[in-house]
Amino acid sequence: MNTLNLSPLLKTTLAALLMAWSAWVSALELKPYSAAELSSMQQQGLPVVVHFHADWCSTCAAQARSLDALKADPELQGLTVLVADYDKEKDLRKSMKVRSQSVMVVFKGSQEVSRLAGKTRANDIKAAFSKAL
């Protein structure tokens, strides 16, 4: 049987790449909103954000770009953003007292720890999200 002999430098490089990849895979996750998903995450005490997004909203589009940029941030590892359709999720809006699109409600488990309205800068969003971690 022939074994693969790798140099120590190559082994170290591959190990570093695997660790970086595994951190990226488990960093910030974006998913469509579902009541079951939110409930499950809150019951488990996990950090979760509900983002009230509207396709027609330019602020929401800017937020989406910032969220995409934050996806690979290892400091946000384990955080999930549930994207709720502002126009369709009327009961959810009412229960969370959300009166406009582009609002992000940040939870640590079932406790609200932060709320953003209209913020688009990745640093502002990250600061709010960090309160749930």
Phi and psi in radians as a Rosetta constraint file:
Dihedral C 1 N 2 CA 2 C 2 CIRCULARHARMONIC -1.634 0.35
Dihedral N 2 CA 2 C 2 N 3 CIRCULARHARMONIC 2.162 0.35
Dihedral C 2 N 3 CA 3 C 3 CIRCULARHARMONIC -1.760 0.35
Dihedral N 3 CA 3 C 3 N 4 CIRCULARHARMONIC 2.687 0.35
Dihedral C 3 N 4 CA 4 C 4 CIRCULARHARMONIC -1.526 0.35
Dihedral N 4 CA 4 C 4 N 5 CIRCULARHARMONIC 2.104 0.35
Dihedral C 4 N 5 CA 5 C 5 CIRCULARHARMONIC -1.766 0.35
Dihedral N 5 CA 5 C 5 N 6 CIRCULARHARMONIC 1.990 0.35
Dihedral C 5 N 6 CA 6 C 6 CIRCULARHARMONIC -1.892 0.35
Dihedral N 6 CA 6 C 6 N 7 CIRCULARHARMONIC 2.514 0.35
Dihedral C 6 N 7 CA 7 C 7 CIRCULARHARMONIC -1.178 0.35
Dihedral N 7 CA 7 C 7 N 8 CIRCULARHARMONIC 2.689 0.35
Dihedral C 7 N 8 CA 8 C 8 CIRCULARHARMONIC -0.988 0.35
Dihedral N 8 CA 8 C 8 N 9 CIRCULARHARMONIC -0.658 0.35
Dihedral C 8 N 9 CA 9 C 9 CIRCULARHARMONIC -1.125 0.35
Dihedral N 9 CA 9 C 9 N 10 CIRCULARHARMONIC -0.763 0.35
Dihedral C 9 N 10 CA 10 C 10 CIRCULARHARMONIC -1.144 0.35
Dihedral N 10 CA 10 C 10 N 11 CIRCULARHARMONIC -0.695 0.35
Dihedral C 10 N 11 CA 11 C 11 CIRCULARHARMONIC -1.077 0.35
Dihedral N 11 CA 11 C 11 N 12 CIRCULARHARMONIC -0.780 0.35
Dihedral C 11 N 12 CA 12 C 12 CIRCULARHARMONIC -1.125 0.35
Dihedral N 12 CA 12 C 12 N 13 CIRCULARHARMONIC -0.743 0.35
Dihedral C 12 N 13 CA 13 C 13 CIRCULARHARMONIC -1.102 0.35
Dihedral N 13 CA 13 C 13 N 14 CIRCULARHARMONIC -0.794 0.35
Dihedral C 13 N 14 CA 14 C 14 CIRCULARHARMONIC -1.099 0.35
Dihedral N 14 CA 14 C 14 N 15 CIRCULARHARMONIC -0.718 0.35
Dihedral C 14 N 15 CA 15 C 15 CIRCULARHARMONIC -1.101 0.35
Dihedral N 15 CA 15 C 15 N 16 CIRCULARHARMONIC -0.737 0.35
Dihedral C 15 N 16 CA 16 C 16 CIRCULARHARMONIC -1.123 0.35
Dihedral N 16 CA 16 C 16 N 17 CIRCULARHARMONIC -0.723 0.35
Dihedral C 16 N 17 CA 17 C 17 CIRCULARHARMONIC -1.117 0.35
Dihedral N 17 CA 17 C 17 N 18 CIRCULARHARMONIC -0.717 0.35
Dihedral C 17 N 18 CA 18 C 18 CIRCULARHARMONIC -1.120 0.35
Dihedral N 18 CA 18 C 18 N 19 CIRCULARHARMONIC -0.711 0.35
Dihedral C 18 N 19 CA 19 C 19 CIRCULARHARMONIC -1.159 0.35
Dihedral N 19 CA 19 C 19 N 20 CIRCULARHARMONIC -0.731 0.35
Dihedral C 19 N 20 CA 20 C 20 CIRCULARHARMONIC -1.118 0.35
Dihedral N 20 CA 20 C 20 N 21 CIRCULARHARMONIC -0.736 0.35
Dihedral C 20 N 21 CA 21 C 21 CIRCULARHARMONIC -1.113 0.35
Dihedral N 21 CA 21 C 21 N 22 CIRCULARHARMONIC -0.736 0.35
Dihedral C 21 N 22 CA 22 C 22 CIRCULARHARMONIC -1.180 0.35
Dihedral N 22 CA 22 C 22 N 23 CIRCULARHARMONIC -0.600 0.35
Dihedral C 22 N 23 CA 23 C 23 CIRCULARHARMONIC -1.192 0.35
Dihedral N 23 CA 23 C 23 N 24 CIRCULARHARMONIC -0.700 0.35
Dihedral C 23 N 24 CA 24 C 24 CIRCULARHARMONIC -1.141 0.35
Dihedral N 24 CA 24 C 24 N 25 CIRCULARHARMONIC -0.740 0.35
Dihedral C 24 N 25 CA 25 C 25 CIRCULARHARMONIC -1.077 0.35
Dihedral N 25 CA 25 C 25 N 26 CIRCULARHARMONIC -0.632 0.35
Dihedral C 25 N 26 CA 26 C 26 CIRCULARHARMONIC -1.769 0.35
Dihedral N 26 CA 26 C 26 N 27 CIRCULARHARMONIC 0.215 0.35
Dihedral C 26 N 27 CA 27 C 27 CIRCULARHARMONIC -1.345 0.35
Dihedral N 27 CA 27 C 27 N 28 CIRCULARHARMONIC -2.804 0.35
Dihedral C 27 N 28 CA 28 C 28 CIRCULARHARMONIC -0.798 0.35
Dihedral N 28 CA 28 C 28 N 29 CIRCULARHARMONIC 2.249 0.35
Dihedral C 28 N 29 CA 29 C 29 CIRCULARHARMONIC -2.063 0.35
Dihedral N 29 CA 29 C 29 N 30 CIRCULARHARMONIC 2.343 0.35
Dihedral C 29 N 30 CA 30 C 30 CIRCULARHARMONIC -1.883 0.35
Dihedral N 30 CA 30 C 30 N 31 CIRCULARHARMONIC 2.274 0.35
Dihedral C 30 N 31 CA 31 C 31 CIRCULARHARMONIC -2.451 0.35
Dihedral N 31 CA 31 C 31 N 32 CIRCULARHARMONIC 2.694 0.35
Dihedral C 31 N 32 CA 32 C 32 CIRCULARHARMONIC -1.145 0.35
Dihedral N 32 CA 32 C 32 N 33 CIRCULARHARMONIC 2.529 0.35
Dihedral C 32 N 33 CA 33 C 33 CIRCULARHARMONIC -1.138 0.35
Dihedral N 33 CA 33 C 33 N 34 CIRCULARHARMONIC 2.427 0.35
Dihedral C 33 N 34 CA 34 C 34 CIRCULARHARMONIC -2.539 0.35
Dihedral N 34 CA 34 C 34 N 35 CIRCULARHARMONIC 2.454 0.35
Dihedral C 34 N 35 CA 35 C 35 CIRCULARHARMONIC -1.056 0.35
Dihedral N 35 CA 35 C 35 N 36 CIRCULARHARMONIC -0.688 0.35
Dihedral C 35 N 36 CA 36 C 36 CIRCULARHARMONIC -1.112 0.35
Dihedral N 36 CA 36 C 36 N 37 CIRCULARHARMONIC -0.737 0.35
Dihedral C 36 N 37 CA 37 C 37 CIRCULARHARMONIC -1.125 0.35
Dihedral N 37 CA 37 C 37 N 38 CIRCULARHARMONIC -0.806 0.35
Dihedral C 37 N 38 CA 38 C 38 CIRCULARHARMONIC -1.060 0.35
Dihedral N 38 CA 38 C 38 N 39 CIRCULARHARMONIC -0.824 0.35
Dihedral C 38 N 39 CA 39 C 39 CIRCULARHARMONIC -1.043 0.35
Dihedral N 39 CA 39 C 39 N 40 CIRCULARHARMONIC -0.809 0.35
Dihedral C 39 N 40 CA 40 C 40 CIRCULARHARMONIC -1.069 0.35
Dihedral N 40 CA 40 C 40 N 41 CIRCULARHARMONIC -0.798 0.35
Dihedral C 40 N 41 CA 41 C 41 CIRCULARHARMONIC -1.132 0.35
Dihedral N 41 CA 41 C 41 N 42 CIRCULARHARMONIC -0.713 0.35
Dihedral C 41 N 42 CA 42 C 42 CIRCULARHARMONIC -1.163 0.35
Dihedral N 42 CA 42 C 42 N 43 CIRCULARHARMONIC -0.707 0.35
Dihedral C 42 N 43 CA 43 C 43 CIRCULARHARMONIC -1.113 0.35
Dihedral N 43 CA 43 C 43 N 44 CIRCULARHARMONIC -0.532 0.35
Dihedral C 43 N 44 CA 44 C 44 CIRCULARHARMONIC -1.466 0.35
Dihedral N 44 CA 44 C 44 N 45 CIRCULARHARMONIC -0.068 0.35
Dihedral C 44 N 45 CA 45 C 45 CIRCULARHARMONIC 1.314 0.35
Dihedral N 45 CA 45 C 45 N 46 CIRCULARHARMONIC 0.377 0.35
Dihedral C 45 N 46 CA 46 C 46 CIRCULARHARMONIC -1.461 0.35
Dihedral N 46 CA 46 C 46 N 47 CIRCULARHARMONIC 2.695 0.35
Dihedral C 46 N 47 CA 47 C 47 CIRCULARHARMONIC -1.329 0.35
Dihedral N 47 CA 47 C 47 N 48 CIRCULARHARMONIC 2.252 0.35
Dihedral C 47 N 48 CA 48 C 48 CIRCULARHARMONIC -2.582 0.35
Dihedral N 48 CA 48 C 48 N 49 CIRCULARHARMONIC 2.549 0.35
Dihedral C 48 N 49 CA 49 C 49 CIRCULARHARMONIC -2.145 0.35
Dihedral N 49 CA 49 C 49 N 50 CIRCULARHARMONIC 2.405 0.35
Dihedral C 49 N 50 CA 50 C 50 CIRCULARHARMONIC -1.869 0.35
Dihedral N 50 CA 50 C 50 N 51 CIRCULARHARMONIC 2.069 0.35
Dihedral C 50 N 51 CA 51 C 51 CIRCULARHARMONIC -1.838 0.35
Dihedral N 51 CA 51 C 51 N 52 CIRCULARHARMONIC 2.021 0.35
Dihedral C 51 N 52 CA 52 C 52 CIRCULARHARMONIC -1.479 0.35
Dihedral N 52 CA 52 C 52 N 53 CIRCULARHARMONIC 1.815 0.35
Dihedral C 52 N 53 CA 53 C 53 CIRCULARHARMONIC -2.022 0.35
Dihedral N 53 CA 53 C 53 N 54 CIRCULARHARMONIC 2.468 0.35
Dihedral C 53 N 54 CA 54 C 54 CIRCULARHARMONIC -2.222 0.35
Dihedral N 54 CA 54 C 54 N 55 CIRCULARHARMONIC 2.328 0.35
Dihedral C 54 N 55 CA 55 C 55 CIRCULARHARMONIC -1.065 0.35
Dihedral N 55 CA 55 C 55 N 56 CIRCULARHARMONIC -0.495 0.35
Dihedral C 55 N 56 CA 56 C 56 CIRCULARHARMONIC -1.481 0.35
Dihedral N 56 CA 56 C 56 N 57 CIRCULARHARMONIC -0.047 0.35
Dihedral C 56 N 57 CA 57 C 57 CIRCULARHARMONIC -1.649 0.35
Dihedral N 57 CA 57 C 57 N 58 CIRCULARHARMONIC 2.071 0.35
Dihedral C 57 N 58 CA 58 C 58 CIRCULARHARMONIC -1.195 0.35
Dihedral N 58 CA 58 C 58 N 59 CIRCULARHARMONIC -0.576 0.35
Dihedral C 58 N 59 CA 59 C 59 CIRCULARHARMONIC -1.134 0.35
Dihedral N 59 CA 59 C 59 N 60 CIRCULARHARMONIC -0.722 0.35
Dihedral C 59 N 60 CA 60 C 60 CIRCULARHARMONIC -1.086 0.35
Dihedral N 60 CA 60 C 60 N 61 CIRCULARHARMONIC -0.668 0.35
Dihedral C 60 N 61 CA 61 C 61 CIRCULARHARMONIC -1.121 0.35
Dihedral N 61 CA 61 C 61 N 62 CIRCULARHARMONIC -0.707 0.35
Dihedral C 61 N 62 CA 62 C 62 CIRCULARHARMONIC -1.151 0.35
Dihedral N 62 CA 62 C 62 N 63 CIRCULARHARMONIC -0.681 0.35
Dihedral C 62 N 63 CA 63 C 63 CIRCULARHARMONIC -1.105 0.35
Dihedral N 63 CA 63 C 63 N 64 CIRCULARHARMONIC -0.720 0.35
Dihedral C 63 N 64 CA 64 C 64 CIRCULARHARMONIC -1.049 0.35
Dihedral N 64 CA 64 C 64 N 65 CIRCULARHARMONIC -0.694 0.35
Dihedral C 64 N 65 CA 65 C 65 CIRCULARHARMONIC -1.125 0.35
Dihedral N 65 CA 65 C 65 N 66 CIRCULARHARMONIC -0.718 0.35
Dihedral C 65 N 66 CA 66 C 66 CIRCULARHARMONIC -1.153 0.35
Dihedral N 66 CA 66 C 66 N 67 CIRCULARHARMONIC -0.705 0.35
Dihedral C 66 N 67 CA 67 C 67 CIRCULARHARMONIC -1.097 0.35
Dihedral N 67 CA 67 C 67 N 68 CIRCULARHARMONIC -0.708 0.35
Dihedral C 67 N 68 CA 68 C 68 CIRCULARHARMONIC -1.060 0.35
Dihedral N 68 CA 68 C 68 N 69 CIRCULARHARMONIC -0.700 0.35
Dihedral C 68 N 69 CA 69 C 69 CIRCULARHARMONIC -1.165 0.35
Dihedral N 69 CA 69 C 69 N 70 CIRCULARHARMONIC -0.524 0.35
Dihedral C 69 N 70 CA 70 C 70 CIRCULARHARMONIC -1.486 0.35
Dihedral N 70 CA 70 C 70 N 71 CIRCULARHARMONIC -0.167 0.35
Dihedral C 70 N 71 CA 71 C 71 CIRCULARHARMONIC -0.930 0.35
Dihedral N 71 CA 71 C 71 N 72 CIRCULARHARMONIC -0.693 0.35
Dihedral C 71 N 72 CA 72 C 72 CIRCULARHARMONIC -1.611 0.35
Dihedral N 72 CA 72 C 72 N 73 CIRCULARHARMONIC 0.091 0.35
Dihedral C 72 N 73 CA 73 C 73 CIRCULARHARMONIC -1.284 0.35
Dihedral N 73 CA 73 C 73 N 74 CIRCULARHARMONIC 1.971 0.35
Dihedral C 73 N 74 CA 74 C 74 CIRCULARHARMONIC -1.112 0.35
Dihedral N 74 CA 74 C 74 N 75 CIRCULARHARMONIC -0.367 0.35
Dihedral C 74 N 75 CA 75 C 75 CIRCULARHARMONIC -1.235 0.35
Dihedral N 75 CA 75 C 75 N 76 CIRCULARHARMONIC -0.278 0.35
Dihedral C 75 N 76 CA 76 C 76 CIRCULARHARMONIC -1.802 0.35
Dihedral N 76 CA 76 C 76 N 77 CIRCULARHARMONIC 0.312 0.35
Dihedral C 76 N 77 CA 77 C 77 CIRCULARHARMONIC -0.992 0.35
Dihedral N 77 CA 77 C 77 N 78 CIRCULARHARMONIC 2.307 0.35
Dihedral C 77 N 78 CA 78 C 78 CIRCULARHARMONIC 1.580 0.35
Dihedral N 78 CA 78 C 78 N 79 CIRCULARHARMONIC -0.067 0.35
Dihedral C 78 N 79 CA 79 C 79 CIRCULARHARMONIC -1.620 0.35
Dihedral N 79 CA 79 C 79 N 80 CIRCULARHARMONIC 2.388 0.35
Dihedral C 79 N 80 CA 80 C 80 CIRCULARHARMONIC -2.077 0.35
Dihedral N 80 CA 80 C 80 N 81 CIRCULARHARMONIC 2.373 0.35
Dihedral C 80 N 81 CA 81 C 81 CIRCULARHARMONIC -1.887 0.35
Dihedral N 81 CA 81 C 81 N 82 CIRCULARHARMONIC 2.081 0.35
Dihedral C 81 N 82 CA 82 C 82 CIRCULARHARMONIC -1.696 0.35
Dihedral N 82 CA 82 C 82 N 83 CIRCULARHARMONIC 2.067 0.35
Dihedral C 82 N 83 CA 83 C 83 CIRCULARHARMONIC -1.595 0.35
Dihedral N 83 CA 83 C 83 N 84 CIRCULARHARMONIC 1.953 0.35
Dihedral C 83 N 84 CA 84 C 84 CIRCULARHARMONIC -1.734 0.35
Dihedral N 84 CA 84 C 84 N 85 CIRCULARHARMONIC 2.376 0.35
Dihedral C 84 N 85 CA 85 C 85 CIRCULARHARMONIC -1.293 0.35
Dihedral N 85 CA 85 C 85 N 86 CIRCULARHARMONIC 1.936 0.35
Dihedral C 85 N 86 CA 86 C 86 CIRCULARHARMONIC -0.975 0.35
Dihedral N 86 CA 86 C 86 N 87 CIRCULARHARMONIC -0.683 0.35
Dihedral C 86 N 87 CA 87 C 87 CIRCULARHARMONIC -1.302 0.35
Dihedral N 87 CA 87 C 87 N 88 CIRCULARHARMONIC -0.435 0.35
Dihedral C 87 N 88 CA 88 C 88 CIRCULARHARMONIC -1.765 0.35
Dihedral N 88 CA 88 C 88 N 89 CIRCULARHARMONIC -0.528 0.35
Dihedral C 88 N 89 CA 89 C 89 CIRCULARHARMONIC -1.581 0.35
Dihedral N 89 CA 89 C 89 N 90 CIRCULARHARMONIC 1.060 0.35
Dihedral C 89 N 90 CA 90 C 90 CIRCULARHARMONIC -1.176 0.35
Dihedral N 90 CA 90 C 90 N 91 CIRCULARHARMONIC -0.712 0.35
Dihedral C 90 N 91 CA 91 C 91 CIRCULARHARMONIC -1.135 0.35
Dihedral N 91 CA 91 C 91 N 92 CIRCULARHARMONIC -0.708 0.35
Dihedral C 91 N 92 CA 92 C 92 CIRCULARHARMONIC -1.110 0.35
Dihedral N 92 CA 92 C 92 N 93 CIRCULARHARMONIC -0.788 0.35
Dihedral C 92 N 93 CA 93 C 93 CIRCULARHARMONIC -0.976 0.35
Dihedral N 93 CA 93 C 93 N 94 CIRCULARHARMONIC -0.796 0.35
Dihedral C 93 N 94 CA 94 C 94 CIRCULARHARMONIC -1.127 0.35
Dihedral N 94 CA 94 C 94 N 95 CIRCULARHARMONIC -0.779 0.35
Dihedral C 94 N 95 CA 95 C 95 CIRCULARHARMONIC -1.147 0.35
Dihedral N 95 CA 95 C 95 N 96 CIRCULARHARMONIC -0.523 0.35
Dihedral C 95 N 96 CA 96 C 96 CIRCULARHARMONIC -1.724 0.35
Dihedral N 96 CA 96 C 96 N 97 CIRCULARHARMONIC 0.084 0.35
Dihedral C 96 N 97 CA 97 C 97 CIRCULARHARMONIC 0.963 0.35
Dihedral N 97 CA 97 C 97 N 98 CIRCULARHARMONIC 0.850 0.35
Dihedral C 97 N 98 CA 98 C 98 CIRCULARHARMONIC -1.800 0.35
Dihedral N 98 CA 98 C 98 N 99 CIRCULARHARMONIC 2.160 0.35
Dihedral C 98 N 99 CA 99 C 99 CIRCULARHARMONIC -1.925 0.35
Dihedral N 99 CA 99 C 99 N 100 CIRCULARHARMONIC -0.052 0.35
Dihedral C 99 N 100 CA 100 C 100 CIRCULARHARMONIC -2.626 0.35
Dihedral N 100 CA 100 C 100 N 101 CIRCULARHARMONIC 2.793 0.35
Dihedral C 100 N 101 CA 101 C 101 CIRCULARHARMONIC -1.226 0.35
Dihedral N 101 CA 101 C 101 N 102 CIRCULARHARMONIC 3.015 0.35
Dihedral C 101 N 102 CA 102 C 102 CIRCULARHARMONIC 1.176 0.35
Dihedral N 102 CA 102 C 102 N 103 CIRCULARHARMONIC 0.458 0.35
Dihedral C 102 N 103 CA 103 C 103 CIRCULARHARMONIC -1.749 0.35
Dihedral N 103 CA 103 C 103 N 104 CIRCULARHARMONIC 2.413 0.35
Dihedral C 103 N 104 CA 104 C 104 CIRCULARHARMONIC -2.122 0.35
Dihedral N 104 CA 104 C 104 N 105 CIRCULARHARMONIC 2.151 0.35
Dihedral C 104 N 105 CA 105 C 105 CIRCULARHARMONIC -1.873 0.35
Dihedral N 105 CA 105 C 105 N 106 CIRCULARHARMONIC 2.118 0.35
Dihedral C 105 N 106 CA 106 C 106 CIRCULARHARMONIC -1.823 0.35
Dihedral N 106 CA 106 C 106 N 107 CIRCULARHARMONIC 2.227 0.35
Dihedral C 106 N 107 CA 107 C 107 CIRCULARHARMONIC -2.123 0.35
Dihedral N 107 CA 107 C 107 N 108 CIRCULARHARMONIC 2.523 0.35
Dihedral C 107 N 108 CA 108 C 108 CIRCULARHARMONIC -1.976 0.35
Dihedral N 108 CA 108 C 108 N 109 CIRCULARHARMONIC 1.783 0.35
Dihedral C 108 N 109 CA 109 C 109 CIRCULARHARMONIC 1.163 0.35
Dihedral N 109 CA 109 C 109 N 110 CIRCULARHARMONIC -2.256 0.35
Dihedral C 109 N 110 CA 110 C 110 CIRCULARHARMONIC -1.675 0.35
Dihedral N 110 CA 110 C 110 N 111 CIRCULARHARMONIC 0.000 0.35
Dihedral C 110 N 111 CA 111 C 111 CIRCULARHARMONIC -1.619 0.35
Dihedral N 111 CA 111 C 111 N 112 CIRCULARHARMONIC 2.174 0.35
Dihedral C 111 N 112 CA 112 C 112 CIRCULARHARMONIC -1.247 0.35
Dihedral N 112 CA 112 C 112 N 113 CIRCULARHARMONIC 2.221 0.35
Dihedral C 112 N 113 CA 113 C 113 CIRCULARHARMONIC -2.002 0.35
Dihedral N 113 CA 113 C 113 N 114 CIRCULARHARMONIC -0.241 0.35
Dihedral C 113 N 114 CA 114 C 114 CIRCULARHARMONIC -2.885 0.35
Dihedral N 114 CA 114 C 114 N 115 CIRCULARHARMONIC 2.798 0.35
Dihedral C 114 N 115 CA 115 C 115 CIRCULARHARMONIC -2.592 0.35
Dihedral N 115 CA 115 C 115 N 116 CIRCULARHARMONIC 2.291 0.35
Dihedral C 115 N 116 CA 116 C 116 CIRCULARHARMONIC -2.026 0.35
Dihedral N 116 CA 116 C 116 N 117 CIRCULARHARMONIC 2.446 0.35
Dihedral C 116 N 117 CA 117 C 117 CIRCULARHARMONIC -2.290 0.35
Dihedral N 117 CA 117 C 117 N 118 CIRCULARHARMONIC 1.937 0.35
Dihedral C 117 N 118 CA 118 C 118 CIRCULARHARMONIC 1.352 0.35
Dihedral N 118 CA 118 C 118 N 119 CIRCULARHARMONIC 0.091 0.35
Dihedral C 118 N 119 CA 119 C 119 CIRCULARHARMONIC -1.355 0.35
Dihedral N 119 CA 119 C 119 N 120 CIRCULARHARMONIC 2.366 0.35
Dihedral C 119 N 120 CA 120 C 120 CIRCULARHARMONIC -2.117 0.35
Dihedral N 120 CA 120 C 120 N 121 CIRCULARHARMONIC -0.292 0.35
Dihedral C 120 N 121 CA 121 C 121 CIRCULARHARMONIC -1.276 0.35
Dihedral N 121 CA 121 C 121 N 122 CIRCULARHARMONIC 2.316 0.35
Dihedral C 121 N 122 CA 122 C 122 CIRCULARHARMONIC -0.986 0.35
Dihedral N 122 CA 122 C 122 N 123 CIRCULARHARMONIC -0.669 0.35
Dihedral C 122 N 123 CA 123 C 123 CIRCULARHARMONIC -1.137 0.35
Dihedral N 123 CA 123 C 123 N 124 CIRCULARHARMONIC -0.687 0.35
Dihedral C 123 N 124 CA 124 C 124 CIRCULARHARMONIC -1.152 0.35
Dihedral N 124 CA 124 C 124 N 125 CIRCULARHARMONIC -0.748 0.35
Dihedral C 124 N 125 CA 125 C 125 CIRCULARHARMONIC -1.126 0.35
Dihedral N 125 CA 125 C 125 N 126 CIRCULARHARMONIC -0.789 0.35
Dihedral C 125 N 126 CA 126 C 126 CIRCULARHARMONIC -1.074 0.35
Dihedral N 126 CA 126 C 126 N 127 CIRCULARHARMONIC -0.725 0.35
Dihedral C 126 N 127 CA 127 C 127 CIRCULARHARMONIC -1.051 0.35
Dihedral N 127 CA 127 C 127 N 128 CIRCULARHARMONIC -0.738 0.35
Dihedral C 127 N 128 CA 128 C 128 CIRCULARHARMONIC -1.183 0.35
Dihedral N 128 CA 128 C 128 N 129 CIRCULARHARMONIC -0.745 0.35
Dihedral C 128 N 129 CA 129 C 129 CIRCULARHARMONIC -1.112 0.35
Dihedral N 129 CA 129 C 129 N 130 CIRCULARHARMONIC -0.641 0.35
Dihedral C 129 N 130 CA 130 C 130 CIRCULARHARMONIC -1.056 0.35
Dihedral N 130 CA 130 C 130 N 131 CIRCULARHARMONIC -0.429 0.35
Dihedral C 130 N 131 CA 131 C 131 CIRCULARHARMONIC -1.155 0.35
Dihedral N 131 CA 131 C 131 N 132 CIRCULARHARMONIC -0.310 0.35
Dihedral C 131 N 132 CA 132 C 132 CIRCULARHARMONIC -1.593 0.35
Dihedral N 132 CA 132 C 132 N 133 CIRCULARHARMONIC -0.152 0.35
